[in-house]
Amino acid sequence: MFKKQSIFFENLWRILYTVAFIFIITFSGCEEDKPEEKISVKEITDNIDTATFWYNTHIYIIRKADFRVNASLIIQKGTIIKFDPKSGRSMIIGDSGQIAAQGSTNYPVIFTSLYDDFNGGDNNGDGNATTPRPGDWDGIIIRAQQHCTFGYAKFFYGGNGAITLDSSSAEIRNCTFAFNKGGDLTNYSGAINASKGTYLTRIGQNIFYQNDIPLVINTSISIDNSNRYYNPSDTSQRNRFNVVIIEAISPVSHTPQWTENRVAIVIAGTTLKIANNQYCIVGNYVTLKFMKDVTLWLESGANSILNLYGPGVQLTSIFDDRIKGDSNGDGNLSQPSAGDWILRVDNDTDAVNLTNIFYATKLFAP
């Protein structure tokens, strides 16, 4: 009974959210409505504590340290938001806050550095004395209890986590992330850091290029193959580590679907555990690469990974460059070897003797 009630309220929440999202898109205007010419710069020096709308007639410059959004903030398409590297490096969406940034194909919402003169002009008035660099601003940190949305938005020159989810959820679609930091394979965060996001998070149809790491998620979040990890205008521009990282520090939950097959999915953390009565679904031609000494623990056996036998599905070492390329970014300095990662199986042990599992030490429960 309680499960049925939970499903009912979850579905009701989704319906209410959809209605609100449609309202936001409508309120933002139709694609044909060209934003008015930017007429003024508006400096943000105070927190947002009441429902607020940011218009595309302004360029908003964040000049407050730890700037907080404690109410609803709706950002109109074509609006440009710049972060001052000296005084306003972040935006924190608090527990009672919410953000909806809905751009369009021709008029995206842009989050960038104050030193970025290409978008919005020379707003610090120094000519060419300053130029934008990755890490000029930190990021948008979302702690909101309400679902947040970003559509047709661009994020340039952010830090480790241009968007960071902290026990929160978001819809991030048709966005572009470029020139952002994201750490490395030992200290990772990603241009999108959803390692603490909830299972309601949806990330799709986005473009990532010239970031350190494009995307980090956790073991409850699904990821499809609709994202692109290169610049559509110059396909040679990719990311320093052109992978999706799944941080495996909690057991799999909510039956995530991992169908990303354009780049390798790297399993980091400690243990990717799929407990009894839990499942994850991998798509055809998906490659899971395991960091050194990471354990894949299958309590129910191989059938807890649905489609493990599917066409092109591979489980291998992070050092294996044969499949989906050089995922650890070191060229030929490292080579895969037996025992790079650990496969533990508690039941159905014969099922894991597959030809698509490479470089693992196999441990079987007695």
N, C-alpha and C positions, 0 to 999 in steps of 0.2 A: 504493500500500500504506500509506504513512504517513498519507495522508488518511483512509483507512478506519479505521486505528487511532485517529486523532484523533477521528473521529465516534463510534467505539465508546466511548472513555473519556469523551467529553462526555455521551453518553446514559447511561452508567453513573453519572456524577456526578449527573445530573438525577434518576435513580431513587433514589439514596441520599439526596439532598436531600429528595425528596418523602416518603420514609419518615420522615426525621427531623422534617419539618414536621408530618406527621400525628401523630407522637408528642408534639410540643410542644402542639398543639391539644388532644389528649386529656388531657395532663398538666395543662393549664390548667383543665380542668373543663368540664362541660356548661353550656349557656346557662341552664338552670333553677337552677343552683347559685348562689344569691345570695352575693356576697362578704360576709364577716363585717364587723361594724362596725369602723371604724378605731379601734384601741385605743392606738396610740402613734406618736410621731414618731421616725424614725431618721435621724440626721445622718450623712452620708457624708463622711468626712475622709481616707480612704485609698483607694488604687487597688484594683481587683479583679484579683487574680492567680491565683485558683482558681475553678473552676466555682461559680456563685452563682445563687440563686433569690430574687427579690424578691416578697414576698407582699402581698396586698391588705389585710392587717391592719396595715400600716404606711403612713405617708406618708414618703417618702424625700426629704430635703432635701440637695442637693448643696452642700457648703461647702468644696470643695477646688478650687483653681485647677488647670486642666489635668487634671481628673479622668480617669483612664485605665482602660479595661476591657481587660485583657490575657488574659482567659479567657472562657468562655461565660457570658453573663448572660441568664437567662430571666425575663421579667417577667409575673406572673400578671394575668389580667384584673381590671379594677377598681382597679388600683394607680395611685397618684398620685405623680408625681415632680416636685419643685419645685427650681428653680435659684435660688440666692441671688445677686442682682445684684452684691453686694459681694465675695463670696468664691468663688463656684462657678458660673461662667457657661457652662461647656461640658462635654461628655462626649466623649472621644476613644476610639473603638474601635480598638485597636492591631492590628498585623499578625497577632498570634496570638489576638486577641479575636473575639467574635461576640455579637450581640444578637438576641433573639427577643422581641418585645413583641406578644403576641397577646391582644387584648381581645375583646369581643363587642358586639353591638348595644346592649344595655342597660348593659353594664359595660365601657366602653372603658378602655384605659390612657391616662393623661393626663400630658403633659409641659407644664409651665407655669412661670410666675414665682412666686417666694416671695410676691410682693405680691398674688397672685390669691387673694382671700378667697372667691370664689364656688365654687371647686373645692378642697375639703378644709378650708375654714375659715381663720381668721386665725392662721396658724402662726408669724408673727413677733410676734404679741401687741401690735400697735400700733393696733388699732381701724381707723379710716379715715385714719390719718396717711399711709399709702402706698397708692397705687393702681397696678395693672399698666399697662405701656406696651410697645408694640413695641420690641424690642431689649433688654428686661430681661435676657435671657440670649442667648448667641451661637448655640449649636446642637450637634447631635450629628454629629461628624465621623467618618466611617467609613473606615478604612484597612485593614480586615480582609481577609485572604486568603480567608476563608470567607463564603459568602452570608449576608446578614442579612435579617431579616423584621420587618415592621410591619403588623399587621392590626387594624382597629378601634381605632386610637389617635388621640389628639387632641393637636395641637401649637399652643399659644397663646403669644403675646408673645415669640417667638424673634427672632433677628437675621437677618443675611444668610445664609440657609441653615439653617433649623431642622433639616434633614437635609442634609448635604453628603457626597457620595461622592468619595473620593480614590483612584482606581485600584482601585475596589471595585465590588461589585454588591449589589443589594437588591431585595426584593419589598415594595412599598409599596401596599397595597390597603385600600379601605374606611376610609381615614383622613380626618381633618379638619384643615386648616391655616387658622388665622384669626389676625389681628392680628400677623402677622409682617412683618419687613422683607424686603427683596429687591432693593434698589437701584433703578436706573432703566435706560433703554435705552442709556445710555453706560457704565454701571458696574453690570452686572446680576449677580445671583446667584440670586434666587428663593427662595421658601419651601422648595422642594426644589431643591437645586443638584446636578444630575447631569451637569454639564458634563465631569467627569472620571470618570464612571461607565463600567463595562464594558457590552458589548452584552447581557449576561445580565440586566440591570436591567429590572424590570417595574413599571410605575406605572399603576394603574387603579382605577376606582370610588371615587376620592377627591373630597373637597369642598374648594374653595379660596374664601375670601372675606375681604375687608378686609386683604389683604396688599399689598405693593408690586407684586411680580411673583410669580405663583404657581409657575412651573415653568420650569427651564432644563435642557435635555438636550444631547446631542451627536449627531454624524452616524452613530453606530452603534446608537443606542437607538430602539426603536419606541415609538410613542404612539398609543393608540386613542381613540375618542370616548366613553369611559365616564365620564370625569371631569366634574365640574360646577364651574363657575367663578362661583358665586353661593351665597348662603345659602338653603337650601331653605325656611327659615322666613320669610325676607324677601328676595325676589328682587332688590330694589333694592340690596342689599349685595353688591357685586362686588369687584373688585380695582383698584388704582390703574392698572395696565397689565394689562388683561384679555386676556393673550396667553400662548402657549407660545413660548419662545425656543429655537431650535436654534443652538448656537454652532458656526459653520462655520470651524474652523481646521485640520481634518484631512479627508482625502478620505472619502467615504461608504464604509462597510464593513459586512459581514454583512447586506446587503439589508434595511435598516430599512423598516418599514411605518408611514407617517404617515397615519392616518385620522381624526385629530382635526378635526372640522368644526364644532364649537360656537363656537370662537374662532379667530382668525387664528394661523397658525404664522409667527413672525417669524424670518427668517434673519439672524443677526448674525455678527460676526467679520470675516473677510476674504473667503474664497472657499469656496463650496459646490462642491467638485469631485467629479464622478462619472467615475471613470477608466474606461478600456476594461475590459470584462468585469465591471463593477460596475453595480448597479442600486439604486434606491430605489422604493418603491411608495407612491403617494398615493391616497387614497380619494376617492370622489365628494363633491363640494361642499367639498373642502378648499381653503383659501386660503393660499398662501405669499406673505408680504410681505417684501420685501428692504430691509434698512437701506441708507442712503445709501452709494453706491459699492461695495456688496458685489457680488461676481461669482458668477454661476452658470456653471460651466465643464462643458460636456458633451462629453467626448472622443469618445463614440460617437454623438453626435447625440441627438435628442429621445427616441428609444426607450429611453434609459437611465433615463428617468423613466416607469415603468410606470403607465398610466392617465392620462397627461398629457391625453389627449383625453376623459377621463371627464366625466360630467354635472357641471356646476358647478365644475370645477377652474379656479382662477384663480391667475396669477402676476402680482404687481403691486408697487407701491412702498409703503413704510411710511407714506407721506403720503396714501395713497388711502383716504379715509374711506367711500367708497361701498360697499365690501365688508367685512363683518364689523366695521364701525364705526371709531371713533377709536382706533386701536391705539397711537399714540404719545402719547395723552393731552393734546394741546395745543389741543383744540377746533378752531377754524378758523384758527389762526395759521399753519399750513403747508399748502401745496397741492402735489399731485403734478405733476411735469413730466417731459418726455422726458429720458432720461439719468440718472434717479435711481439706477438700478442697471445692472449690466452683464451681458449674456448672451453668453457665448462658446461657439461651436459649432465643433468641428473636423471633423465629418463630417455628412452628411445635412442640409445647411444649409437646404434648402427646407422641411423638416419643422417648423421653428420659426416659420414665418410664420403663426402662429395668432392667432385673434381673442381668445383668452383670455390673452394676454401683453401687459401694459401697462407703459408708461413705462420701457422698457429700451433701452439702447444695445446694438445687436447687433454682435458682432465675429465674423468668420469667418476660420478659418485659411486661409492661401493654398494 
